[in-house]
Each structure stands twice: as structure tokens, then as C-alpha cells.
């Protein structure tokens, strides 16, 4: 499966209209929590694999916050959690 590297600034223009969930890593919630700590305490970037309506993408950035439905990246960019596949730290 090929992933397309995107800049975080382009994410708001990506289509997330399809409400279906993607196949997620079984420990995704733990990955989100760890990445959020790394982003806030150490300003460390992670690689986020996610899927928009057109395919799988990757962004290398910092996660500032997470909720039940979205993660917030540096710069106020949001990605729906149900579209996240995996976070690589």
C-alpha cells in the first residue's frame, strides 16, 4: 500500500466526506496519547498515517491535542480519528 506524503497545511482541503471507518492499528488510542505527550512536552514530530476519501496519506507533524473524534495538529489543523490508521513515533 503506497502512501502519499502531504504537508499539514493541505489537510483542511482534503475530502473526509465518507463517514466510514478505516482499518486502524489495535493500539491507536495509546499511540495518540503517546504522540500528544511527545508533542506537548518535547515538541517531537510523529508520522501519522490516515485515509481521506481518495486514499492513504502520511503527514509528519506534532500532535497538540486529542479528543474523542479529532486530533489537533500544530497550527490548528484537525484530522478525524475515525480516519487515522496508525501513528509512528
HELIX and SHEET records of a PDB file:
HELIX    1   1 UNK A    8  UNK A   13  5                                   6    
HELIX    2   2 UNK A   28  UNK A   42  1                                  15    
HELIX    3   3 UNK A   81  UNK A   83  5                                   3    
SHEET    1   A 4 UNK A   4  UNK A   5  0                                        
SHEET    2   A 4 UNK A  55  UNK A  61  1                                        
SHEET    3   A 4 UNK A  46  UNK A  52 -1                                        
SHEET    4   A 4 UNK A  84  UNK A  88 -1                                        
SHEET    1   B 3 UNK A  63  UNK A  66  0                                        
SHEET    2   B 3 UNK A  70  UNK A  73 -1                                        
SHEET    3   B 3 UNK A  77  UNK A  80 -1                                        
END                                                                             
